[in-house]
Amino acid sequence: MILGTGCDLVEIERMKKACEKEAFLSRVYTERERRQAGGKASVLAGDFAVKEAVAKVFGNFMPGDIEVLRDELGKPYVNLYGRARKTAEEKGILRLEVSISNTREYAMAFAVGEGE
């Protein structure tokens, strides 16, 4: 059963400027996310959009507790930590499905929280 949905749209250029600040990078992205992005603003923007979309599923924003990675085929998936994991448990969310789409200017993400 679907327990929540969320979507978000991010301007890639805006994220590129934000990511020039180490404080922003370390607060919002895990080390694995940063490594996987390889400094690409479009990837970091897509990851941020996923974090926002997942936050909308949960009803609160905790970017450092939501990790966005990609599998060997490039499909994005989410790992939850801390408050995000606790929120998912409290809401009965057992699985999160996410999708990211980019244009030259924007990154968009959609998230679906599923439970029993």
N, C-alpha and C positions, 0 to 999 in steps of 0.2 A: 504494500500500500504506500502511496506517496504521502509523505508527512510534511513536505515543504519544497518550495522551488525558489530559485533566485537567479537573477541575471545582472550583469554589469557591463558597462562600456567605458573604456579607458583611452585617452589620447596618448599615443605612444611618445610623442615629443615631450609631453608634460611629465611622463614617467622617466624619460631619459634625463631630464633636468633634475628631478627628485633623486634619482639614483646616483647623481654626481656627489651626493652627500653621504659619507660613510655612516653617519648616525642613522639615516633613513634606511640604508641597505641592511645594516645589522639589526635594526628593530623589526623590519618587515619580512626579511628573507632569511631562511636557514642557510647554513654553509653549503649544503647539498644543492639547494635551489640556485645559489649563486654560481656554484661550479658548473651545474648543468646548463645554465643560461649562457655561460661563456662571455658575459658582458653585452649580450645582444639585448637592446632596449625592447624590441618587440616581444621577446620571450619573457622578460621581466614584467612587461605590461600585461601580457596574457596571464601570467601567474598572479599578478595583483588583481586582475579582473576575477579570476577564480576565487581568490580569497574573499573578495567582496560578495560574490554570488553565494558562496558557502555561508558567509556571515548573514546574508538575507534569509537563508534557510533556517539558521539558528536564531536569528533575531538580535544578535549582538556581534560586534567586530573584535576579533583578536588575531591580527595577522601573523604574529609570531608563533601561534599555536596551530596554524593551518599551513601544512607544507604541500606544495604542488610539484610533482615530479612527472616524468614521462617514462613509459615502459620501453622495451626494446623496439617496439613498432612506432613509437612516438605518441601513443595514446596517453593523455594526461590522467593522473590519479592523485588522490589526496591522502595524506597521513595526518592524523589529528593528535595533538598533544595537550596536556594541561587542561585549561578551562574549555577548550574546544571539544576535547574528548569527553569531558564531564557533561557538557551541554548536550552532546549527541546522545549519551547514555540516558540523561534525564528526559529527553524528548522521544526516546525509543528509536532513534535513527541507527539502523544497523549497517546501512550502505549509502555511500554518496557516489553519484555518477556525475562527471563533469565533462564539459566540452569547451574548446577554445577556438575562436576564429579570428583571423587578422586580415586587415587591409594595410595599405601603406601608412595610413594615419591612425587607425584605431585597432584595439584588441577588444574582443567581446567574449564573455564567458557565460555559461549556463550551468546551473547545479540543481540536482534533484536529490532530496533526502528520502530514503525508503526505509520502511520498518514493517513490522508484522501487520 
